[in-house]
Amino acid sequence: MPIYEFICKDCGQEFEEQKKYGDYEADCPLCGAKAKKIMSAPSIVTGKETVDTFIGKDAEQRWMAIEERKNKRTKEYFGNAPAQEIKVKDQQRITNIIQKQNAAMNVINQAKEKLGVTKKDELNHALRGR
């Protein structure tokens, strides 16, 4: 059965779920509302082949551990906030990260400008590996 990606209509949560072919709806694990399948390449697990066959013997355990840590961090960061509030706070967190990245890029670009580095110099450096 393929593993599809879904997005919740209400809270915007994205998640994956193993479904039968043609089954394009799932319940959101965050708020319980109906979620729609989004366009992506499906992951397919057939017959006796499992995640272990494709990725490794402990892949499923590692994946579950990652999900548990992610859920724990979400609880620690957001507490028992409603799904919509979590979405807003997460967007604010992401916006803050992007602002910091933009500030860092501005510092880099100013340094390049002071040194006289041009786009052509950057491309030549990238293409030649020096």
N, C-alpha and C positions, 0 to 999 in steps of 0.2 A: 504494500500500500504506500502511496506517496505521502510525503510530509509537505504540507502547504503552509504558506505564510498568510496570516489574517491580520486585519486591523478592525478595532472596535469602533462602531458608529458613534457611541456615546462619549467614551473617554479617550479615544485615540491610541489605546494600548496596542502594540504590535506583538504578535506571538506566533509560534509554529505549532501545528497539530497534525498528527497522522490521521488521514481520512481516506475513505473509499473514493475511487474515481467518480467525479460528478457531484460529490458532496461538498458544496462550496460555502457552507455556513458553519459557524462554531460559536460556542458561548465564551465570552471574554473571561479570562481567569481573574481579572482585577475587579470588574463591576458586575459581571454576569449577563450583560446585554448581548444581543446578537452581533456577531462580527462577520464581515465579508472577506472573502479570499482576495488577496491582492496579487497582481501579476508578478510572477517570479518563476524561476525554473524549479520544478518539484524535485525533491530528494526521494528516491525510490528504494524501498526495502522489500525484497521479494523472497518468497519461499523460506528456506532455512537461513538465508543471508540476513544478518542483523547489523546493527551499528558496529558491533565488535568485529565482524568480518571486514568491514570497510576501513575502520579507523584504528582498531586495536582492542585487545581483550578488556582493558579497564576503561574504555571510552565512555560507556554509559554511566559508570560510577563517577568519573571525572566531571561529566556534563551535569549530573545531578548535584554534585558538590558546588559547581560554579553557580547553578541556579539557586541553590540554598543561600550561598553568600550574597548573591544579588538581591534576593528577597529580604535577607537580614539587613543589608545596607539600606534598602528602600524603606524598611520599617524604622530603622534608626534615624534616617534623614527626615522622613515625612511623618512618622508616627502613624496614627490611625486616621489621617486626613482623608476626606472624600476623594474619589478618583479624579474629579475635575481639578481640585486643588493641587493634587500631586502633579498633574499634567502642567499646570501653570508654574508651579515651583521648579519643576524639572526644566521647563523652557527658560526660566530666569537663570538657572544654573548654567545651562548651555550658552545663553547669551553672554553671561559673565566670562565664560571660558573663551568665547570667540573674541570678545573685546580685549582680553589679555593677549591673545594671539595676534590681533591686529596691532596692538601697541608694540609688541615685540618686532613685528615685521616693519613697522615704521622706523624703529631704532636701526634695524639692519639696513633698510633702504637709505636712511640718512648717512650711515657710515659708508655705504657704497658710493653715494653721491660725493662725499668729502674726498674719497679716494679716487674718484673719476672712473669707476667701473661702469661700463655700458652693458646694455642687453646683449650686444654682439659679443663682448668679452665673456659674459656668462654662458652663452650658447657654445662658444668655442671651448670653454672650459669643460662644459658638460659633455660635448661630443668627443673631445680628446681625452677626457678622464684625468685632466691635470688641474 
